[in-house]
Amino acid sequence: MWNCYLLHILCKKALPPMKPKLILLFFVLIPLLGTAQDSLTQRVLKEYSNPLRLNWDKSVKTAIHDATVHRKARTEDAFGKAAYFFPIFDSLFKKANLPTDLSYYALASSGMQFDYFDTLDGARGIWHFNYTQARLFDLKITSYIDERLDPILATHAFIRAIKEYHKIYQNWELALAAFISTAPDLNKAIHYHGDTANYWVVREDLNPNASTIIARTFAVALVHRDLPGYGLKPKTFNAPKSAVRIYISEWYSMELLATKSKVPSQTLAFLNPSYKRHIIPDLKDSFLLYLPAALKDSIDWVKRIRFSPYDAEYYDEDDGQVHGKVTIDTLEHTVKDGETLQSIATIYLVKVEEIQEWNTLDGEEVIANQKLIILKEVKPPAPKPKPAPTYRIHTVRSGDTLSGIAAKYRCSVNDIKKWNNLRSTVIRPGQRLKINK
C-alpha cells in the first residue's frame, strides 16, 4: 500500500494532472493480469495428462507470457497451421506408438514454418532439424533439395529420431534435449549432475537454445488446451485437403509444372517446399512431388504433365495415408494411312484433346508414319482368389482332451500341437483349434 502511495506522489509531481492515475492504474492492473494467467495455467496443468512431464517453472511461465503477449500474432498464425497439420502428425505418431503431444515441438521450435531457419544452430524446417541430425536420419540435403523442409518426410525422420533417443534416455524431455543439443552434450550434463535422468535438473548445463525450445514446447501444450482463456484466436489456414504423390526422375521446373498442370504456383510451392530452387533436378534419384488432386483426377494430372513411366498415388493429407495407386506407361503409336486422331483415340480409349496435348498438336491433322505418344493407365493384375483353407476348426467343449480330439480326427496329439503352436496339452472350453484336412 505504501509503495502505491509513494508511486502516486512521485507521478503527481512529475506529470500533468490525470496522468498519475493512469500510470497507477497500469501498475495495479499488470500484476492482476499476470495473476489471472497464472491461475488459468495452474488449472490447465492440473487437467493435463500426458507422458510429457510438465514442470511449470519460471522458464515455462515466461514462455507462456511470451507466446500469448509478445508473440501473440505469430502464435495465432502457428495454431492456425497446427489445426491443419496436427491431425496428420497425430496419425503418424499414433502408428509409431508415440505421444501425440510431441507435435507441439514443431509449433514451439519453428512456429509451423516450412522454411524456418535457426541462425543459432543452422536448423531448418518445421521440425528444426540441424544438418547433422538430418543426415543421421536419412533426409536428403543437396544444392537443389532440402527434405527438412518437407513436413511429411521430416515428420517421419523426426519419429525415427525421437524413438531412438527415447530408447536411450527413457523419457521424452531428455529425448527432445538430445535431438536439439546432440546426445554428447546431453550426456555430459547428465554425468555432471550425478547421472540423473531428470531433465529439469540438467537443463541449466545444456545448450540454451535447447532449454528455450523445450520450455516453449510445454508452454504451447498448455496454452492450446484453452486458447480463448489465453486470449488467442488462431488464424484461418487454407490448404489443399488431398494430393497426388508422384515420383519423378527427370528435370522439371515448377514454373513449367504450374503451366502444364494448371495448378497455381503458390499451391505448388506450398505442397513442395523442399525444392530450394523450384526445380526438380535431373539426377539418378527419384524425387517426390505433390499435386493437389483426388484419385479420380490423378490420371488427368499425370497425362497432362507427361512423365513416363512412373507411379501416381492418391495421398490424403488428413491422415497421411496412400489410398490408391495408379501406374502410367508411355506408348508410341505410328500413324497408318487413313487413320485420324479420332480413330486413334478410339483404339486407346482416350480423348482426342489428350492426344493433342501430349504431342503438342494444334489441330487434328496427322500424316502416315507420324509418331504419337499415348499415355495409358496400367491396370494392376486382379488379385488371385484366396485358396480354400486346408484345415477345419474344432471348438473345444467342456471335457475335451487333445487325445480325444486327435482320435476323432485321426491324427496325433503332436500334430494338433504343431498346427496350433501349443506348448502343452492344456486346452480350454471355447478354444478354437485348427485341424488339417
N, C-alpha and C positions, 0 to 999 in steps of 0.2 A: 504493500500500500504506500509506504514511504517512497519507494522507487518511482511509482506513478506520480506522486505529488511533486517530487523533485523534477521529474521529466516535464511535468506541466509548467512549473515555474520557469525552467530554462527555456522552453519553447515560447513561453509568453514574452520573455524579454527579447528573444532573438528574432521572432517572426511577427508579422502583422496579425490583427485580430482574426479569429476563426481558424487560422491555420494550426495553432497548437492543439485545438480539439480534434482536428482531422488526424494529425500525427499521433496523438494519444490514442485515438480510436484504432489506428493502424497497428500500433504496438500491442494493443489489447486483443485485437481480432486474430492476428497471425498465430499466436500461441494456441488460441482456441481452435483454429482450423487444423493445426498440427495435432492437437489432442483428438479431434474428431477422426482424423485419418488413422491415427494410432489405434483408436478403439475399433474402427472398421477392420483394420488389419488383424487385430487380435481375434476378432470374431471369425474372420475368414480362416485364420490359421487353426483355430480350434476345429473347424469343419473340414479341414484339409486332410485327406487320407491318401497317401501315395508313397511308393518306395523312396522317393527323394526325401531325404531327412532335412526338412527345412529348419533353419535356426534364425529366428527374427532378431538379428543384432543390428548394430549401428550401420554396417555396410548395406544390408538389405533394406533397412529403413531409408537410408539415403537414396538407394536405387529406386525405391518406390516413389519417393518425392520427386526424383529426377524424371522418372517416366511419366508421372501424372501432372507435373507442373512445368519444369524447364523444357522437357522434350515432348510435350503433350501432343503436338501436331504429328510428330514423327511416330509416336506410339499409336495414335489413332490410325495412321496410314498402315503401320505394321500389322495391327489387329485386323484391319480390313483384308489384307492379303492372307493373313492366317486363316480367316474364315474360308478361303478358297483352298489353301494348301494343307491345312491341318487334317482334314478327312483323308487325304492321300497319305500323308505321313503316318497317321494313326493306323491305317490299314496295313502299311508295311511294318510298323513297329509291332503290331499285334501278331503278325505272321512270324516275326522273329522272336516273339516272347519277350519283348522289351516294354518298359513302362511308357505309355503314350505321352506322359508329361515331358519326356526328353525333347519333344517338339519345341518347347519353349526356349531351348538353347538356340535354335535358329533365329527366333524372334529377338532374343537378347543380344546375340553376337553380331547379327547383320541387319537387323530391322527388316528382315524378309526381302532384302535387295539382292537380286541375282548378281549384279555387277559390283557388289560390295568389295572394297579393298581396304585392308587394315594397314596403315602406314607403320605401325609399331612392329608387326611381325610378318608382314607380307601376305597374310592370309586373305583368301578370296572366296567369294561365293556365299550362298545362303547358309552354308554350314561352317563357314570360317575355317576352311582347310588351308594350312600353310603348305609350302611346296613339298617339304619332306613327308608330311602325313599323306598328301595326295598321291605321291609316287608309291609310298608304302602300301596304300590300299587301292592301287590299280586305277587311278584316274589319269587320263592322258593329258599332258600339257606340252603343246608344241607352239610354234610361231603362228599357227593357224587356229588351233583349237585349245580350249581350256575346259575340261569336263567338270572342274569345280563349279563352273557357272551353270551347269545343267542341274536343275533342282531334283530330278528323279535319279539320275546317275549318282549325284553327290549324296543323296539320301541313302542309297544302297551302300555306298562306300562308308558313310558315317555309321550305319548299322554294323558293318563288319568291324570298324574301328572300335566302337564303344563296347561291343560284345567282347572283343579281345582284351580291352583294358579292364572290363568288369571281371573277367576270369582271373586277372592278376590281383586286383585290389579289393574285389568283393563288395564294393559299394559304388553307387552311381556318382557321388560327388567327387571321389578320387578318380574315377574313370574319366569324368569330364576334365578334371585338372590335368590328367596325363595327356589327354587329347590336345589341350590348349598349350600347355607349357612343356610338353615332352616328358616321357617317363623317367629319363635320368635325373632331370631337375626335381621331379616329384620324389623320387627315391632318396635323394639327398636330404630333402626336407623331412621326410618320414624318419630317416635314420637319425637326423639331428634331434628329433623330438622323441627319441626312445622307441622307434619302430611302431608308433601309434598308427591306427587306421582311421583316426578321426580327422576329417578334412578341416574342421573348424579350428583345430589346434595347429596344423601345419601350414595353413594358407598364408600366414604372415611371411613365410620364407619362400613363397612361390613367386613366379613372375607376376607383377602387379596387374598385368592385363588379364591373367587367368582369374585371379580373385575378383576382379571387377566384373568380368563377364558372368561368372558363376553367381555373384550377388544379383546381377540383373536377371539371370535365369529364374532364380527363386522369386524375385520381385514381380516379374510379369506373370509367373504362375499364380501368384496370389491375386494380383490385380485382375486377371482375366476372370476370376470367379465372381466378381461384382463390378463390372465396368461402369454401370450407371452410378454406383456408390462412390466410385473414384472420379466421377465427372467426365468419363470418356465416352465418346461416340465413334466407333470405328467407321472409317470411310468406305464407301462402296467400291468394290474392286471387280471390274468386269473382265472376263477372260473366257476363251473357248472352253466348253464343258467336256469336249472329247477331241481326239486327234487320231490321225492315221500315222502310224510309226513305220518308217521305211528305212532301209539300209542302202547307202549309195557308195559306189566305188569309182566315181568319175567326177571330174571337175564340174562345178556348177556355182554360179553366183546367186546370191539371194535376190538381187535386182531382177535377173532373168527369171528366177523361180517365181517371183511375185507376179511378173508379167504373164507367164505361161499358166500358172495355177489360178490366177485371178484372186489371189489372197493378198490383202493389204500388207505392205512391207512391215508395218508396225506389229501386226499379228505374227508374222514370220519371225521377227526379231524376238518377240516375247516367248514364242514356243521353242526357239533355237538360240538361246543366249550364249551357248558355248563357242559359237563360231566368231572369233575375235575380229576377223577382217570381213565378215559377212560373205565368206567364200567357203565352199566345200572343196577341199584340196583334192587333186588328182594323185592319190597315193595308193599303195597296195592295200591298206586297211579299208574296211567298210565303215562308213560313218552314219550315225543315227540322225534322222531328220524327222521332225514332227510337222504335220499339216492338219489344219482343222477340218475334220470331216467325219461323218458317221460311216459305218461299214458299207452301207448301201451305196454311198457315194465314192468309196475309195477307188473303185475301178476307174471311174471317170478321172479322178485326180491322177492316177498312175498313167493312164493313157495320154492325158494331156501333157504331162511333164516329160514323158517318153524316156524312161530309163529301161534298160534291158540287160539280162533278166534279173529280177530281184523280188523280194517278198514285201508285201504291204500288210500291215497288221492294224486292226482297229484297237486303239489304246484308249481306255476310259480314264480320264484324269481324276474322276471322282474316287475310284477305288484302286487305281494303279494296276489294273489288270488288262491283259490282252484277251479280247473276247472273240477274235476270229482272225483268220489268216488267209490272204489271197496271194497267189503266185501268178506273176505276169511274165509271159515269154514273148520274144520277138520272132515273127515270121517274115520271110521275104517272098513276095508274090511277083512273078514275071508275067506281065500283061500279054495275053494272047490276042490274035486277030479277032475282032468282033466283040471283045469284052469292053464293058463300060464300068464306071465306078459303081453304078447301082448293082450290076451283076456280080461284081467282086464283093461288094458289101453283103450281098445275099449269101454268097458262098461261106463267108466267115462270120455271118450273123452279127455284123457291126453296122454302124451308120455311115452314110456317105460323108457326112460332115467330119466324122472322126478320121477317116482315111485322108481327107483333105488336110486336116490339122496335123496328123502325124507326118505327112510328107510335104507340108508347106505348099499345097496346091491352091491356086487362086480360083480355078474353075473346075469343071468336071471332065475336061478333055484328057484322055490318056492315049498313048500310042503303043504299038506292038513292041515287045521286048523291054518295055519300061519296068524298072524295079520299084516296087512299092513296099513300104514297111507296114506290117499289120501287127498290132498288139492284141494278144489273146490271153484270157484268163485260163490258167491251167487248173482244171478241176482235180482236187485231191482224190485219190482212189477211195472207193467206197469201203468202209470198214468191214473187215471179214466177220461173218457171224461167229459168235462165241460157240465153241464146241459144247456139246451137251455134257453135263457133268458125268464123270466116270465113277461116281460114288452115290450112295444113298445115305440118308440121315436117320439115325436112330436116337430117339429122345429117351433118356434114361428114366425109368419109373422106379418107384419105391420097391426095394427088394432085388433089383437087377444087380448082377455082378458081371465083371468083364468076362469071366469064364463062361457064364451063361449066355451072354451076348455073342461071344465067339462061337459057341456051339450052335446057336440059332442061325448064324450067317455062314457057317462052315469055314471059319478062319481061325487063326490062333490069337491068343491074348497079346502076344508080341506084335502081331500085325496091327491090331487096334491101337496099341500104344504108339506105334510108329506113325500111323496115319493121323493121329491126333496130338502128337508131341506130348504124350503123357509120361511122367517120370515114375508114377506108381500105379497101382491098381485101384486106387481110391476114386470112386465116381459118386456123383450126387444126383438126386432126382431133378429132372428138368434139364440136365446137361445134354447137349447135342453132340453126338459122336458121328464122325464120318466112317462109313463102311464101304470099301471099294467093291465095285460090282464084279 
